Amino acid sequence: MLKIRNIIKKIQKLFLLKLGNNKKVIKYWQKKGAKIGENCTIYGNVNFGSEPFLIEIGNNVKITSNVNFITHDGGVHTIRNKYLEHDADLFGKIKVGNNVFIGYNVLILPGVTIGDNTILGAGSVVTKDVRNNAVYAGIPAKFICTIDEYYKKNKPYLEYTKKMESEEKKDYLENKYKLKVK
């Protein structure tokens, strides 16, 4: 009976991490050793890897779904097999600054530091440090523009809908785009 209860608890944790209840997801990763700042949002299905204690997240960070933090280099497997005297691993800490947005399906590799006030575009592979006040995207992630340039470029298109209830937002967008959403 105890074994069944443990299995059920593991399934519940996996389910929680997939769907995401933000506070519970954050508490789960903090218990595993990740350092996570204030006012952070972590959507479901974010993977902090096998060494979450090597990950430090600043304040006001939003991490969207399917983001993967990789804190070790699995390629060392080949070195261990080629040079039998080497029983080694290769690790790197990942540090994320304050006020950062990490887009859908981003992969962050070991040893990377992500600066303050940055945006990482969806699907990016972050292999090197990311400077402050910048937008990066691509495979590998490259500098796209500054945050100021990003703001100026998108300012005319901003929609102030964050404080709207879902029905009000739906009506607003249907009207603006002349849509009929069912």
C-alpha positions as CSV (number, residue, x, y, z in Angstrom):
1,M,0.0,0.0,0.0
2,L,2.8,2.4,0.8
3,K,4.5,1.7,-2.6
4,I,1.2,2.6,-4.4
5,R,1.0,5.9,-2.4
6,N,4.5,6.8,-3.3
7,I,3.8,6.1,-7.0
8,I,0.6,8.3,-6.8
9,K,2.7,11.1,-5.2
10,K,5.3,11.0,-8.0
11,I,2.6,11.1,-10.7
12,Q,0.9,14.0,-8.9
13,K,4.3,15.9,-8.9
14,L,4.9,15.2,-12.6
15,F,1.3,16.3,-13.4
16,L,1.8,19.5,-11.3
17,L,5.1,20.3,-13.1
18,K,3.5,19.8,-16.5
19,L,0.4,22.0,-15.9
20,G,1.9,24.3,-13.4
21,N,0.6,26.0,-10.3
22,N,3.2,28.7,-10.2
23,K,3.7,28.8,-6.4
24,K,3.9,25.0,-6.1
25,V,6.2,24.7,-9.1
26,I,8.5,27.3,-7.6
27,K,8.5,25.7,-4.2
28,Y,9.2,22.3,-5.8
29,W,12.3,23.6,-7.6
30,Q,13.4,25.5,-4.5
31,K,13.3,22.3,-2.5
32,K,15.5,20.8,-5.1
33,G,18.0,23.6,-4.5
34,A,17.2,26.2,-7.3
35,K,17.5,29.8,-6.1
36,I,14.4,31.6,-7.4
37,G,13.8,35.3,-6.7
38,E,10.7,37.3,-5.9
39,N,7.7,37.8,-8.3
40,C,8.7,35.1,-10.7
41,T,6.4,33.1,-13.0
42,I,7.3,29.6,-14.1
43,Y,4.9,27.9,-16.4
44,G,4.5,24.1,-16.4
45,N,6.9,21.7,-18.1
46,V,10.0,23.7,-17.3
47,N,13.0,21.5,-16.7
48,F,15.7,22.5,-14.2
49,G,17.7,19.4,-15.0
50,S,19.5,17.0,-12.7
51,E,21.4,19.8,-10.8
52,P,18.8,22.5,-10.1
53,F,21.0,23.7,-7.2
54,L,23.3,25.1,-9.9
55,I,20.6,27.4,-11.2
56,E,20.0,31.0,-9.8
57,I,17.0,33.0,-11.0
58,G,16.7,36.7,-10.2
59,N,13.5,38.8,-9.4
60,N,10.7,39.4,-11.9
61,V,11.6,36.6,-14.2
62,K,9.0,34.9,-16.5
63,I,9.9,31.4,-17.7
64,T,7.4,30.1,-20.3
65,S,6.6,26.4,-21.1
66,N,9.1,23.8,-22.4
67,V,12.2,25.8,-21.2
68,N,15.2,23.5,-20.4
69,F,18.1,24.4,-18.2
70,I,21.1,22.1,-18.8
71,T,23.7,22.3,-16.1
72,H,26.0,19.5,-17.3
73,D,27.7,18.5,-20.5
74,G,26.6,15.0,-21.4
75,G,29.2,14.9,-24.2
76,V,31.7,14.0,-21.5
77,H,30.3,10.5,-21.9
78,T,32.5,10.1,-25.0
79,I,35.6,11.2,-23.3
80,R,35.0,8.8,-20.4
81,N,34.6,6.0,-22.9
82,K,37.7,6.9,-25.0
83,Y,40.0,7.7,-22.1
84,L,39.2,5.1,-19.5
85,E,41.3,6.9,-16.8
86,H,38.9,9.8,-16.9
87,D,35.9,9.4,-14.6
88,A,34.7,12.9,-14.9
89,D,31.7,15.1,-15.4
90,L,31.5,18.7,-16.6
91,F,29.2,21.2,-14.9
92,G,28.3,24.8,-15.3
93,K,26.1,27.2,-13.2
94,I,23.3,29.0,-14.9
95,K,22.5,32.5,-13.6
96,V,19.5,34.5,-14.8
97,G,19.3,38.2,-13.9
98,N,16.4,40.4,-12.9
99,N,13.4,41.3,-15.2
100,V,14.0,38.6,-17.8
101,F,11.5,36.9,-20.2
102,I,12.5,33.4,-21.4
103,G,10.3,32.4,-24.4
104,Y,8.7,29.1,-25.2
105,N,11.1,26.2,-25.8
106,V,14.3,27.9,-25.0
107,L,17.4,25.8,-24.2
108,I,20.0,27.2,-21.8
109,L,23.3,25.5,-21.7
110,P,25.8,25.1,-18.8
111,G,27.8,28.1,-17.6
112,V,25.6,30.8,-19.1
113,T,24.8,34.1,-17.4
114,I,21.7,36.0,-18.6
115,G,21.8,39.7,-17.8
116,D,19.1,42.0,-16.4
117,N,16.3,43.3,-18.5
118,T,16.6,40.8,-21.3
119,I,14.3,38.8,-23.6
120,L,15.1,35.4,-25.0
121,G,13.1,34.6,-28.1
122,A,11.1,31.4,-28.4
123,G,13.1,28.4,-29.5
124,S,16.5,30.0,-28.8
125,V,19.5,27.9,-27.8
126,V,21.6,30.0,-25.4
127,T,25.2,28.9,-25.5
128,K,27.0,32.0,-24.3
129,D,26.4,34.9,-21.8
130,V,23.6,37.3,-22.6
131,R,24.3,41.0,-21.9
132,N,22.0,43.4,-19.9
133,N,19.2,45.3,-21.7
134,A,19.0,43.2,-24.8
135,V,16.9,40.9,-26.9
136,Y,18.5,37.6,-28.1
137,A,17.1,34.9,-30.3
138,G,18.1,32.1,-32.6
139,I,20.2,28.9,-32.8
140,P,22.6,29.7,-31.3
141,A,21.0,32.8,-29.6
142,K,22.5,36.0,-31.0
143,F,22.0,39.7,-30.1
144,I,18.9,41.2,-32.0
145,C,18.5,44.6,-30.5
146,T,18.5,46.6,-27.2
147,I,15.4,46.7,-25.0
148,D,15.0,50.4,-25.9
149,E,15.0,49.6,-29.6
150,Y,12.5,46.7,-29.0
151,Y,10.2,49.1,-27.1
152,K,10.4,51.9,-29.7
153,K,9.8,49.4,-32.5
154,N,6.7,47.9,-30.8
155,K,5.3,50.9,-29.0
156,P,2.8,51.7,-31.7
157,Y,1.4,48.2,-31.6
158,L,1.1,47.7,-27.8
159,E,-2.4,46.8,-26.5
160,Y,-3.2,47.6,-22.9
161,T,-5.2,44.5,-22.1
162,K,-3.3,43.1,-19.1
163,K,-5.9,44.4,-16.6
164,M,-8.9,43.3,-18.6
165,E,-11.0,40.3,-17.7
166,S,-10.9,37.5,-20.3
167,E,-14.4,38.3,-21.8
168,E,-13.6,42.0,-22.0
169,K,-10.2,41.2,-23.7
170,K,-12.0,38.9,-26.1
171,D,-14.5,41.5,-27.1
172,Y,-11.8,44.1,-27.5
173,L,-9.7,41.9,-29.8
174,E,-12.7,40.7,-31.8
175,N,-13.7,44.2,-32.4
176,K,-10.2,45.4,-33.3
177,Y,-9.5,42.6,-35.6
178,K,-13.1,42.2,-36.9
179,L,-13.3,38.6,-35.7
180,K,-16.0,36.4,-34.4
181,V,-14.3,34.0,-31.9
182,K,-16.5,31.2,-30.8
